[in-house]
Amino acid sequence: MALARALDTLGEKGEPRGCPACYNPVFLVASETAMPQGDENNDAAGAVLDARGLLCPEPVMLLHNRIRDLAPGDELEVLATDPSTERDIPRFCQFLGHSLVQHERDGELYRYRIRKKG
């Protein structure tokens, strides 16, 4: 069964709403086939969100959905290739009170470890 979710694209006054970091419009309908491979992986170190190949605002939107499913204190590893995640993910953590435990870059791969507040 395909996961389909259309996001509200209009703000309170009817203006298009965009990514708060880069102002790209948010017109996204996601399906299981559009999700990157390995999106729902879990390993000994914790949950992994594979957002490689996705562009702003998708990595942060997926992060927001995934972190809701974690228990307070659990950690999530995020893999991304979009350079804007260097700006967006730390802001996401700061705004929502989560801890950015680790952030590293290896070529075009950005790796983050986030601990859910609580």
N, C-alpha and C positions, 0 to 999 in steps of 0.2 A: 504494500500500500504506500503510495507516494505521500510524503510529507509536504503539504502545501500550506504556505502561510503568506498572505499578502500583508504588507505593512502599511499602516496609515501614513499617507504622504502629505497630508495637509495639517498645518498648525491651527491654532485657535482662531485665527483671523482668515483662514482659507488660503494662506500663502504656502507654497511648497516648503516642506521641511527637509533639511539636509543633515549631513553628518556634522555634529557640533565642532569637530576639529578641523575639517577641510571644506565643509559646506557643499560637498558633493550631494546631489539629490538622492534621497533614499527611495528608490523604486525597485523593490526586490521581491521576487517570488522564488522561494527556494524549494527544491525537491530533493529526494534522496539521491537521484542520479547527479544532481548538481553539487552535492557535498563532496569534498575531497576524500580520497580513500583514507581509511584509518581514522576518521573523525571521532569514532566512539571507542578508541583504544584505551585499555587500562593496563598498567604494568605494575611491577613491584613498587616503583617510586610514586605511583598515583595515577590519576587520570591524565590523558593526553588529548589535546585539541589540535588537530592537524589543519591549519588554515593556509597551507602553502598553495600558492596560485590564486588566492582570493585578494581582491583589492578593497580599499576603504569604501564603505564602512563595514563590509562583511566580516572581517576578522573580529572586530569588537562586538558586533551584534551576536555572533556565534559564542564569543566569550561570555557575554552577558547571560545568554540562555544556559550555557553549560555550568557557569559558576552557581547559578540558582539551585542546581541539583546536588551540589556538594554540601557536606556537613560543615559547620563552623570549624576552622582549623585545618581542614583538608587542603591539599595542594593540587594545582592543575598546571601541567606543562603545556605551553602554547608554542607551536612551530608555525612560522610565517615567513613569507618572502616579500611582503609589501613593506617598503621602507617607512611608510607613514605609521606603522605600528610602533616605531621607536618614540613617537610623540603620543600616539593614541592610547596605548596600553598603560604607560605610567600615569597618564591623566585619568584614565578609567579607574585605576587602583586608588589614586589619591581622592577622587571624587566620591567613590563608594566605600572607602575605608579599608580596602583589602591591602595586603602587604605584597609588594613586588620583591620577592626573595632573591631572584636571580634574573639577570638580563645579559645575554651575550650575543655576539654576532660572529658568524663563521661564513665569510664570503657573502653570499646572497641569502643565507639562512639566519633568521632571527629566532632566538630561543628565549622564552620567558618562563619563570616559575612563580606562580601566584598563590598566596595562602589566603583562603577565604576568612574574612573577619569573623570574630566571634569568640 
